[in-house]
Amino acid sequence: MRDLRLTRRRLLFSTAPGVLGVTVLAGCSSSAPSPSPSPSPLPVPAASGAVAGDWRRVAMSYVSAYILVRGSEVAIVDLGLSGSGPAIEDGLKAAGQTWKSVKHIVLTHLHDDHVGGLAEIAPQVNAGIYAGEGDLASIVSEKPLKPLKDGDELFGMTVVNTPGHTLGHISLFERATGILVAGDALRTESGLAGSNPEFTADETQADASVRKLAGLDVKAILCGHGEPLTAGAGPALKELAAGLK
């Protein structure tokens, strides 16, 4: 098993219209960065009266954070790298919200491209900050972190333990809509795939996590790396799982 918290660092300057700022990048994607659009509602199919526009994506070059809005309260899943605060704040503003609206922050795993924004964002919010119990001790935070375990419920989301990418990696599943926020347990840079082997702590566990996620009634997949998969997500995930050794 390897310590995969920081693998490379580089500075990207993005000046194209709609691109979210200047970001210092480090982390767990081998694909080349590309310009990213402003935060916008995802075209996620609604199910059983659910509101499809609750989820917003904040795309920061090669990594994404996700904002869940319910009324006047907000949950954020992952925080990008150090320096990601302005991009996430822009995402909140696009959703008609502010830092004061944020009541929950969930970190899917310990890698710097998902927790790097914690130091600058935590002082601005009055929110519970959560991580999987297996990764929690490895995440540096001035505010106390609350552990999440498999099956826990938070803000309408169910916690799904998905170890492999890191040993304490978690995903979040919104049963009412079928939306799966997969962190780095899944990726979509070149079609739907599991955890990038280059940055995976335990490939056997990572494959088992893909099979576990394929057992859910998934309608859309929101990944840390790659575009959200909002059409045919469930069948694609089951096909991926079936092809694993």
C-alpha positions as CSV (number, residue, x, y, z in Angstrom):
1,M,0.0,0.0,0.0
2,R,1.3,3.5,-0.9
3,D,0.8,7.0,0.5
4,L,-0.9,8.6,-2.4
5,R,-1.8,11.9,-0.8
6,L,0.3,14.1,-3.1
7,T,1.7,13.1,-6.5
8,R,2.4,16.2,-8.4
9,R,1.9,20.0,-8.4
10,R,1.5,22.6,-11.1
11,L,0.0,26.0,-11.5
12,L,-2.7,26.5,-14.2
13,F,-3.8,29.9,-15.3
14,S,-7.3,29.8,-16.9
15,T,-8.5,33.0,-18.6
16,A,-11.2,31.7,-21.0
17,P,-14.7,32.9,-20.3
18,G,-16.5,30.9,-17.7
19,V,-13.3,29.2,-16.4
20,L,-13.1,29.1,-12.6
21,G,-10.0,31.0,-11.6
22,V,-6.4,30.0,-11.0
23,T,-5.8,26.6,-9.3
24,V,-2.7,24.9,-7.9
25,L,-3.1,21.3,-8.9
26,A,-1.9,18.2,-7.2
27,G,-3.5,14.8,-6.9
28,C,-4.8,11.7,-8.6
29,S,-5.6,12.1,-12.3
30,S,-3.4,11.2,-15.1
31,S,-5.4,13.0,-17.8
32,A,-4.5,16.4,-19.1
33,P,-6.4,19.3,-17.6
34,S,-8.9,21.1,-19.8
35,P,-11.0,24.3,-19.5
36,S,-14.0,24.0,-17.2
37,P,-17.4,25.6,-17.4
38,S,-19.0,27.7,-14.7
39,P,-21.1,25.8,-12.1
40,S,-24.4,24.9,-13.5
41,P,-27.4,22.6,-12.7
42,L,-26.8,19.1,-13.8
43,P,-29.4,17.5,-16.2
44,V,-30.0,14.7,-13.9
45,P,-33.3,12.7,-14.5
46,A,-35.8,13.2,-11.8
47,A,-37.3,10.2,-10.0
48,S,-40.4,10.0,-7.9
49,G,-41.0,13.7,-7.7
50,A,-37.4,14.5,-6.8
51,V,-36.0,17.9,-7.9
52,A,-33.3,17.3,-10.5
53,G,-31.7,20.8,-10.0
54,D,-30.6,20.2,-6.4
55,W,-27.1,19.3,-7.5
56,R,-24.5,21.6,-8.9
57,R,-21.0,20.9,-10.1
58,V,-18.0,23.1,-9.5
59,A,-15.4,22.1,-12.1
60,M,-11.9,23.2,-11.3
61,S,-9.7,22.0,-14.1
62,Y,-9.4,18.3,-13.7
63,V,-11.2,17.9,-10.3
64,S,-14.7,18.7,-9.3
65,A,-16.6,19.5,-6.1
66,Y,-20.4,19.1,-5.8
67,I,-23.0,21.3,-4.1
68,L,-26.3,20.0,-3.0
69,V,-28.9,22.7,-2.3
70,R,-32.1,22.0,-0.3
71,G,-34.1,25.1,0.5
72,S,-31.8,27.4,2.4
73,E,-29.3,24.7,3.4
74,V,-26.3,23.4,1.4
75,A,-24.0,20.4,1.6
76,I,-20.7,20.4,-0.3
77,V,-19.0,17.1,-1.3
78,D,-15.2,17.6,-1.6
79,L,-13.3,20.8,-1.6
80,G,-10.6,20.6,-4.3
81,L,-7.1,21.8,-3.8
82,S,-5.7,24.6,-1.8
83,G,-6.9,27.8,-3.4
84,S,-10.3,26.3,-4.4
85,G,-12.3,28.6,-2.1
86,P,-13.2,31.3,-4.8
87,A,-14.3,28.7,-7.3
88,I,-16.6,27.0,-4.7
89,E,-17.9,30.4,-3.6
90,D,-18.8,31.2,-7.2
91,G,-20.6,27.9,-7.3
92,L,-22.6,28.8,-4.2
93,K,-23.4,32.2,-5.7
94,A,-24.6,30.6,-8.9
95,A,-27.0,28.5,-6.7
96,G,-28.2,31.6,-4.9
97,Q,-26.4,30.7,-1.7
98,T,-23.5,31.9,0.5
99,W,-21.0,30.3,2.9
100,K,-23.6,30.9,5.6
101,S,-25.9,28.4,3.9
102,V,-23.4,25.5,4.1
103,K,-24.3,23.1,6.9
104,H,-22.5,20.0,5.8
105,I,-19.1,19.3,4.2
106,V,-18.3,15.7,3.2
107,L,-14.8,14.6,2.1
108,T,-14.8,11.4,0.1
109,H,-11.2,10.7,0.8
110,L,-7.9,12.0,2.0
111,H,-6.1,13.1,-1.2
112,D,-5.0,16.7,-1.5
113,D,-7.1,17.4,-4.6
114,H,-10.3,16.6,-2.6
115,V,-9.4,18.1,0.9
116,G,-6.9,20.8,0.0
117,G,-9.5,23.6,0.2
118,L,-10.4,22.7,3.8
119,A,-8.0,25.1,5.6
120,E,-9.4,28.2,3.8
121,I,-13.1,27.1,3.7
122,A,-13.6,25.7,7.2
123,P,-13.3,29.1,8.9
124,Q,-16.0,30.5,6.7
125,V,-18.7,28.0,7.5
126,N,-20.7,26.8,10.5
127,A,-20.9,23.3,9.2
128,G,-20.3,19.7,10.3
129,I,-17.3,18.4,8.5
130,Y,-17.3,14.6,7.7
131,A,-15.0,12.0,6.3
132,G,-14.9,8.2,6.2
133,E,-13.8,6.7,9.5
134,G,-10.9,5.0,7.7
135,D,-9.4,8.2,6.3
136,L,-10.4,10.7,9.0
137,A,-7.2,10.5,11.0
138,S,-5.0,11.3,8.0
139,I,-6.9,14.5,7.1
140,V,-5.4,17.7,8.7
141,S,-8.1,20.0,10.0
142,E,-8.3,22.8,12.6
143,K,-11.9,22.0,13.1
144,P,-12.9,18.5,14.4
145,L,-14.0,16.0,11.8
146,K,-16.9,13.7,12.2
147,P,-16.6,10.0,11.1
148,L,-19.0,8.5,8.6
149,K,-19.5,4.7,8.2
150,D,-21.3,2.5,5.8
151,G,-25.1,3.1,5.9
152,D,-25.0,6.4,7.8
153,E,-27.6,9.0,6.6
154,L,-26.7,12.6,6.1
155,F,-28.9,15.4,4.5
156,G,-30.8,12.8,2.5
157,M,-27.7,10.9,1.4
158,T,-26.6,7.4,2.3
159,V,-22.9,6.8,3.0
160,V,-21.5,3.9,1.0
161,N,-18.0,2.6,2.1
162,T,-16.0,2.3,-1.1
163,P,-12.4,1.5,-0.1
164,G,-9.7,0.9,-2.6
165,H,-8.7,4.2,-4.0
166,T,-7.9,5.0,-0.4
167,L,-8.6,2.6,2.5
168,G,-11.2,4.9,4.0
169,H,-12.9,6.2,0.7
170,I,-16.6,6.8,0.9
171,S,-19.3,7.6,-1.8
172,L,-22.7,9.1,-1.3
173,F,-26.0,7.8,-2.7
174,E,-29.2,9.9,-2.9
175,R,-31.8,7.2,-3.0
176,A,-34.6,9.6,-3.9
177,T,-33.0,10.5,-7.2
178,G,-30.6,7.7,-7.8
179,I,-27.7,10.2,-7.9
180,L,-24.3,8.6,-6.9
181,V,-21.5,11.0,-5.8
182,A,-18.6,8.6,-6.3
183,G,-15.5,10.6,-5.4
184,D,-12.6,8.7,-7.0
185,A,-14.1,5.2,-6.8
186,L,-15.3,5.9,-10.3
187,R,-14.1,8.2,-13.1
188,T,-15.3,9.2,-16.5
189,E,-12.3,10.9,-18.3
190,S,-12.4,8.3,-21.0
191,G,-15.6,6.4,-20.5
192,L,-16.8,5.0,-17.2
193,A,-14.0,3.3,-15.2
194,G,-13.0,2.4,-11.7
195,S,-10.3,3.9,-9.5
196,N,-7.2,4.9,-11.4
197,P,-4.7,2.1,-10.7
198,E,-1.8,4.7,-10.6
199,F,-3.4,6.3,-7.5
200,T,-5.1,3.3,-5.9
201,A,-4.1,1.9,-2.5
202,D,-5.7,-1.5,-3.0
203,E,-7.0,-2.6,-6.4
204,T,-8.8,-5.6,-5.1
205,Q,-10.8,-3.5,-2.7
206,A,-11.4,-0.9,-5.5
207,D,-12.9,-3.5,-7.8
208,A,-15.1,-4.8,-5.0
209,S,-16.3,-1.3,-4.4
210,V,-17.3,-1.0,-8.1
211,R,-19.3,-4.2,-7.8
212,K,-21.0,-2.8,-4.6
213,L,-22.0,0.4,-6.3
214,A,-23.3,-1.5,-9.3
215,G,-25.9,-3.1,-6.9
216,L,-27.5,0.3,-6.3
217,D,-30.3,1.8,-8.4
218,V,-28.0,4.4,-9.9
219,K,-29.5,7.0,-12.3
220,A,-26.6,9.4,-12.5
221,I,-22.9,9.3,-11.5
222,L,-21.0,12.4,-10.3
223,C,-17.2,11.7,-10.2
224,G,-14.3,13.7,-8.9
225,H,-12.6,13.3,-12.3
226,G,-14.5,13.5,-15.6
227,E,-17.9,14.7,-16.7
228,P,-21.0,13.6,-14.8
229,L,-22.7,10.6,-16.3
230,T,-26.4,11.5,-16.5
231,A,-27.7,9.1,-19.2
232,G,-27.5,5.3,-19.0
233,A,-25.4,5.5,-15.8
234,G,-26.9,2.4,-14.2
235,P,-26.4,0.0,-17.1
236,A,-22.9,1.4,-17.7
237,L,-22.0,0.8,-14.1
238,K,-23.3,-2.8,-14.2
239,E,-21.4,-3.5,-17.4
240,L,-18.2,-2.1,-15.8
241,A,-18.7,-4.3,-12.7
242,A,-19.4,-7.4,-14.8
243,G,-16.2,-6.9,-16.8
244,L,-13.9,-6.9,-13.7
245,K,-11.9,-10.0,-13.0
